[in-house]
Amino acid sequence: MFEANTLAVIFVSLMGLSILLYAILDGYDLGVGILLPLDQKDDSDTMIASIGPFWDANETWLVLAVGLLLIAFPAAHSFIFKELYLPTAVLLISLVLRGVAFDFRAKAAFSHKPTWNKVFKAGSLLAALSQGYMLGMYVMGFEGTLAAYSFSILSAFGVAAAYSYIGACWLIMKTEGELQKQAVLWAQKSGLICFIGVVAVSLVNPLINPEVYAKWFTWPNTLFILPLPLMCFTLFIFSHIQLKQLPKENDKGCWRPFVAAVVIFTLCFFGLAFSFFPYIVPNTLTIWETAAAPESLSFLLWGTIIVVPVIFSYTAFSYRVFWGKVQELRYH
């Protein structure tokens, strides 16, 4: 059906799309968890309600991404998770904590609810930090140096800030009143940290990777790729201007910061993808070297053609059903 190289590109593209959608969709609900106030009961309930119909399904994209890595690039899967064993364990534990806390905060005794709020907040923060640390180690090529560990720690806090930023923008779009005003302040503060993190990664990545530097600053690549950081910078300014004007009468334009955050996430992802392609492990393994047998990929492609549209469909349907301002979260 397809050549081996074409199949490798198809599967790495699907995996990249899954990672991007996970970062956006689960990113905002992790951000809401990170921002969860522990001393404001009504605000906590409203914030949880804003992600209630979506948060569990959002993690489907993470499962799909890891599954595609395993079946399409098994050698890369073994290498990456061998290097990231501990942060992966922390991520899984934190996601379990979030799931347990989400249910128990509503079903446990009233006096225990603040405790489960703390568990949900801690699980969200741990998940974001672990993902940021893994991203930092990936960018640094899994080096075991002090510089790599230091950069990965900074990346961990950068990703937590980015998730807080998109989470705050989600709350601006989904809530009203004092909570919406509070979310605007959260978005302004976390957006600044997120901007600093994006600039840091954009500077460090070409400096530590000569091949990345050559890709970005070789003609004609420069003509096509340099607009990405310029667009990203412009969107941060646009978002900052919009946030200073919110909330508006009739809630006009409350969706603009969230859309700007989504586009920023997308541009950053494409920048990283362009930087490392065709390497699936930076400077070590390419997609061609680690791809499964063409016969296996051809067979798996048929399943992917069925599964991915189904996931897209129920995701779109759930957002369509629960669109609009948040309503009280109820358990039946």
N, C-alpha and C positions, 0 to 999 in steps of 0.2 A: 504493500500500500504506500508506504513512505520509506525513504532512505533512512539509514541509521542516524546520520547527522540531523536530518529534519525532525525525526522523532525526539531526539535529545533536546532540540530547541523547543518543540511543542511542550514537552513535559516540564522543562525548566521555566517556561513562560507560565504554565498553569500553576506551578509551585510558587512563582513570584507573585502572581495575581492573588493566590490564597494568602500569602504572607501579608501583602498590602491590605487586603480586605480585613484580615485579622487585626492588623495594627490600627486601622481606622475604627472598626466596629467594636472590638473588645477594648481598644484603646480608650474610647470615651467612657465605657462603663467601668473600666479600671480607674479612670480619672475621677469619676463620680465617687467611687469607693474611697479613693485617697482623700478627697475633699470632704468626706462625710463628717459633719460636726457631731461631737460626742455630747454636747450640752444643750442641744436644741432638738427636742423630740419631734416636733412637727416638721421641721426642715429635714431631719433625717428620714422620716417616713416618706415625704414628698420626693426626695432624691432617690430613694430606693424604688419608689413607684415609677419614676421616670425611666428606669432601666429594667424594671420587672419583666415585661413581656419579651425582652430581647437578649438579656445578658448571657443566658445559657446557650442559646442558638448561635450567638456570636463566636463562641469557642469552637464551633464546627469547622471554621476556616483554619484554625490551628491544627486540628486533627487531620484535615485534608492535606495541609502543607507537609506535615510530618509523614503522612502516609505516602504521598507522592515522592518524597525524598527517599523513603525506604524502598519502594517498589521500582522506582525509575533510576535511582542513583545509589545503589546499596553500599558501594565502597565509600562514597562521600558521607552517607548516613553513619556508618561505623566510625569513620575518622572524626566527624564533627561531634558526635555524642560521647566519644571517648574523651575528647578534649574538654567537653562541657558537662561532664557527668554531675558534678556537684551543683552548679547553678540550675541544671535541668531538674534535679531532685528537689531543690528549693522551690522552683516554679510549680512543680506538680503538687507539692505540699500546700503551697499558698492557694492554688486553685481549689484544692479540696476544702481548705479552711473557708474560702469564700462561699462555696456551695453549701456547706453545713451551716454557716452563719446566716446565710440568706433565708433558709427555711426556719431555723431555730429562733431567730429574732422575732418571728411572728407567732410561732407555735409554743414556745417555751413560756414559763411563768413571767408575768409582767416585770417582776423585779430583776429578771435575768436579761432583759432586753438590752440594757446599756452594755452589758458584757459582750453580747453577740455583735453589737454595733462595733465595738473595739476589735473583735476578731475579724469582722468583715473589712474594716479599714486596714488592719495589719496585713491581712491576706492580699488585699489590693496593692498595697505599697510593696510588699515582698515580691509579688508577681511582676510589677513594673521594674523594680530594681534588678531582679534576676534577668529579665529580658534585656535591659539596658547593658548589664554586665556581659551577657552573651554577645550582644551586638558589638561591644567594644573589643572583645577578644577576637571576634571574627574579622573586624577591620584590621586589627593588629596581626593577623595571620597566626593566631594562637601561640604567639611567642611567650616564653616563660621568663620575661625580663621585668624589671621593676617599672620601666616605662610603660610596658603593655598592661600590667596590673593597675597602674595609676590611671592610665587612660580609660581602662574598662570601668573603674570605679566612678570616674567623672561621667562616663557614658551612662552608667546606671542611673545617676541622679538626673542627667539630661533627659533620658527617656521617661522617668517618673514625672518630670516637669512637663514634657510634651503631652503625656497622657492627662495630666491635670489640666493643661491648657484646652485640649479638645473636649475633655469632660466638662469644664466650666462653660465652654461655648455651647455644648449640648444642653446644659441646664438653662442657659439664657434663652434658648429656643423653646424649651419644654415647660418652663415655669413662669410664674408671675409674681408681682409684689416684691416684698423685701428679699425673698430668696433670689429672685432674678437680679436685684441690685447687688446682692452679695456675690453672685456668680460673675457679674461684670468685674468686680474688684479682683476675684480669683483669676479670671482670664487675663487681666492686665498684668498681674504680678507673674503668673506662671508663663505667660507669653513672652515676657522679657527674658526669663531664664531659658526658655525653649529657643529663642532667637540666638542667644549667646552659645548654646549648645550646638546649633546648626552651623554657626560660623566656625566654632572650634573644630568640628568634624571636617568641614569643608577645607580648613587650612591644614589639619594634621594628615588627612588621608593622602593628598598628593605628596606631602613632604616625606612620609615614611614608605611610600610605594612608588618607586621610580616609573613603573609601568603605568600607574594611574596618572602621574604627572604628564607622561608622554601622551596619553590619550586625551587629556583635557587641553593641553597646550600645543598640540600639533595641528597644523592646517591641513584639511578644512574642518577637522573635528571642532576646533575652537569656535568656528562660526555657528555651529549647530548646538553645541552643548553649553557654552557660557551663558546664553539667555536663561538657563534653568536657575542658577543662583540669583540672577537679577530679578526674575519673576518672583522667586521666593521672598527676596528682600522687599519687593513692592507689595506683596500680599501681607507681609507682617505690618507694613506701614498702613495699608488699607484696613486691616483688622483693628489696629490700634486706634485709628480715626473713628471707625464704626463703634468701638467699645466706649469711647469718650462721649458719644452721642446717645448711648442707650441708658435706660429704656426710653423709647419714644411713645408718643400717643398712639393708641390702637396697636401697640406692639409692632409697629412697622419696622421691617428690616432686622428683626431679631434672629433671623436665620443666616444672615450674612457672615458673622464671625465663624460659625460652624462650617459653612461652605468654604471659607478661606482656609480654615484649619485642615479640612480634607484635602484641598488642593496642595497645601504646603506639604502635608504628609506624602502625597503622591509624587510631587516634584523631588523631594528628598530621596524617596525610594528609587525613582528612575535614575537619579544621579549616582546612587550607590550601585545599582544594577549595571549601568553603563561603565562605571569604574572597574568592575571586577570581571565582567563578561569577557571570555567564556569560562573563567575560573569559577568553580563552585566552592572550592576551598582556596582562598586567596594565595596566589603564587605557588600553589602546590598541586592541585588536581583540577583538571578541566571537565566540562560536562561530557566531552567526547571520551575521556579516559574512564569515567565512572559510570557511564550509562549502561543499563542492563542490555541483554541481548535484544536485537531488533525484533525477533519473533515475539518475545515477551512484551515488549512495548507496544507492538501492533495489536496484540490481544487485549492488553490493558486499556488501550486507547478507546476501544468500543465501550468499555465500562465507564470510562471517564466522560465520554460523550453523553451518557445517560445521567450519571450522578451529578455532575457539575450544574447542568441546567435545572435539575430538581432542587438543588440547594439554593440556587439563585431565585427560583420561583417562590419557595416557601419563605425565604428571607424577605423578598420584595412584598409578598402578601402580608407578612406579619407587620412590616412597617406601614403598609397601607392601612391595615385595620386599626392600628394603635397610633395613627398620626394625630397631631394636634397637641394641645396642652395636656399636661399630665393629670390623671384622675387618681383618686385614692386607691391604693393597692389593696386588693381584697383576696382572701384565701377561702376556698370552698372545700 
